[in-house]
């Protein structure tokens, strides 16, 4: 069996492109689509998270995750704590309000990070993403969207989100410009996000 093809850092092809160019190759096709979990699984995960808080050691989130997803255990508490204090409906409403507010600011760009509370790679990026937004707060807003929450289903379909983490770059009008590719490692995702930001970073802030 041959080696896996190298994944692109970010994607410039969208679902609606296939209608206009059905024969064009899609470099962003994911052979093994990320399967959205059922609401029953969400209830099971919430119970496991509550149980994990009472333990002195941090339990493994999934035994079948690659070892590269094990980084950033401390950062993962941020996403999990929000899931413990808010219902799925409240969580989605808070995230969607943040998204609407970000677009209303009129900044040069907005980035949506689609994540899963159970994704170790997503959790390991929490501090990094916060730091990136802090350094570029004058021209970009970064908002989060729980890909397992059904309230985000229209956006998941619109942006063709089949894996997490996935960052989508929007311009001032809310039009999607690009998104990060299928994640193969933490460094791969960081490089993809950096490329997205370079696409819209104002010239005056370039170093």
C-alpha positions in Angstrom: 0.0 0.0 0.0 1.5 3.3 -1.1 2.1 6.3 1.2 -0.7 8.8 2.0 -0.8 11.9 -0.3 0.5 15.1 1.3 -2.5 17.2 2.5 -2.6 20.9 1.5 -2.2 23.6 4.1 -5.5 25.2 3.1 -8.3 24.8 0.6 -9.6 27.3 -2.0 -12.3 25.0 -3.4 -15.9 25.2 -2.1 -19.0 22.9 -2.5 -20.6 25.2 -4.9 -17.6 25.1 -7.2 -18.3 21.6 -8.2 -21.6 22.6 -9.9 -19.7 25.0 -12.2 -16.6 22.8 -12.7 -17.7 19.2 -12.1 -14.6 17.7 -13.7 -12.0 19.8 -11.9 -10.0 17.9 -9.3 -10.7 18.7 -5.6 -7.5 18.8 -3.6 -9.5 19.2 -0.4 -11.6 16.0 -0.7 -11.4 13.9 2.4 -11.7 10.2 1.6 -12.8 9.4 5.2 -15.4 12.1 6.0 -15.6 13.1 9.7 -18.8 11.6 11.0 -20.9 13.8 13.1 -21.9 12.2 16.4 -25.5 11.8 17.5 -27.2 13.7 20.3 -27.1 10.5 22.3 -23.3 10.5 22.1 -23.3 14.1 23.3 -25.1 13.0 26.4 -22.6 10.2 27.0 -19.7 12.6 26.5 -21.1 15.1 29.0 -21.4 12.4 31.6 -17.8 11.3 31.1 -16.6 14.9 31.3 -18.3 15.4 34.7 -16.8 12.2 35.9 -13.3 13.2 34.7 -13.4 16.5 36.7 -13.6 14.5 40.0 -10.5 12.5 39.2 -7.0 13.6 40.1 -5.6 12.4 36.8 -6.8 13.6 33.3 -8.2 10.6 31.5 -7.5 9.8 27.9 -10.3 11.2 25.6 -9.9 8.5 23.0 -7.7 5.5 22.7 -7.7 5.5 18.9 -6.3 9.1 18.5 -2.8 9.6 17.1 -0.1 10.4 19.6 0.3 13.8 18.0 -3.1 14.8 19.4 -1.9 14.3 23.0 -0.3 17.8 23.3 -1.8 20.6 25.3 -3.8 18.8 28.0 -4.0 21.9 30.2 -5.3 24.0 27.3 -8.1 21.4 26.7 -9.8 22.4 30.0 -10.9 25.7 28.5 -13.3 24.1 25.9 -14.4 21.4 28.3 -15.3 23.8 31.1 -17.6 25.7 28.8 -19.4 22.5 27.8 -19.9 21.7 31.5 -21.4 25.0 32.4 -23.7 25.6 29.3 -26.3 23.4 27.7 -25.7 22.7 24.0 -28.4 25.2 23.1 -26.8 27.9 25.3 -23.3 27.1 23.9 -24.5 27.4 20.3 -26.3 30.7 21.0 -23.2 32.2 22.7 -21.0 31.1 19.8 -23.4 32.4 17.2 -23.7 35.7 19.0 -19.9 36.0 19.0 -19.9 35.2 15.2 -22.5 37.9 14.5 -20.7 40.4 16.6 -17.4 39.7 14.8 -18.9 40.3 11.4 -20.6 43.5 12.7 -17.2 45.0 13.8 -16.3 45.6 10.1 -12.8 44.2 10.6 -10.7 43.2 7.7 -11.4 39.5 8.3 -13.1 36.9 10.5 -11.9 33.4 11.1 -14.3 30.6 12.2 -12.7 27.7 14.0 -14.8 24.6 13.8 -13.9 22.2 16.6 -15.1 19.3 18.7 -14.9 19.2 22.5 -13.5 15.7 22.3 -10.8 16.5 19.8 -7.4 16.7 21.5 -5.8 18.5 18.7 -8.5 21.2 18.9 -8.0 21.5 22.6 -4.2 21.8 22.2 -4.7 24.9 20.0 -6.8 26.9 22.5 -3.9 29.0 23.9 -2.2 29.4 20.5 -5.4 30.7 18.8 -6.0 33.1 21.7 -2.5 34.4 21.4 -2.8 34.8 17.6 -6.1 36.7 17.9 -4.5 39.0 20.6 -1.6 39.9 18.3 -3.9 40.7 15.4 -7.0 42.1 17.3 -7.0 45.3 15.2 -7.9 43.6 12.0 -9.2 40.0 12.6 -11.7 38.3 14.9 -11.5 34.5 15.6 -14.7 32.8 16.7 -15.4 29.2 17.6 -18.1 26.8 16.4 -18.8 23.4 17.9 -19.1 21.1 14.9 -21.0 18.6 17.0 -23.8 21.0 17.8 -26.7 20.7 15.4 -27.3 24.5 15.6 -24.2 24.9 13.4 -25.4 22.4 10.8 -26.2 25.1 8.1 -22.7 26.5 8.4 -21.2 23.0 8.4 -22.9 22.2 5.1 -22.3 25.6 3.6 -18.5 25.5 4.3 -18.3 21.8 3.6 -16.8 21.0 7.0 -15.8 17.3 7.1 -13.0 17.4 9.7 -11.9 19.3 12.8 -10.1 21.5 13.5 -11.0 23.5 10.5 -10.4 27.3 10.2 -12.5 29.2 7.6 -11.4 32.7 6.5 -14.1 35.3 5.8 -13.8 38.8 4.4 -15.6 41.9 5.7 -18.8 40.9 4.0 -18.8 37.4 5.4 -17.8 35.8 2.1 -15.6 32.7 2.5 -12.2 32.9 1.0 -10.4 29.8 2.1 -10.1 27.1 4.8 -7.4 25.0 6.3 -6.9 21.5 4.9 -7.3 18.1 6.5 -5.2 18.2 9.7 -2.3 15.8 9.8 -0.5 17.3 12.8 -0.6 20.3 15.1 2.2 22.0 13.2 0.3 21.4 9.9 -2.8 23.2 11.3 -0.7 26.1 12.7 0.9 26.5 9.3 -2.5 26.5 7.6 -3.9 29.1 9.9 -0.8 31.3 9.4 -1.3 31.1 5.6 -5.0 32.1 6.0 -4.0 35.2 8.0 -1.4 36.2 5.5 -4.0 36.3 2.8 -5.9 39.1 4.5 -3.4 40.8 6.8 -3.2 44.5 6.1 0.1 45.6 4.5 0.8 48.0 7.3 0.9 45.2 9.9 3.3 43.0 7.9 6.8 42.6 9.3 
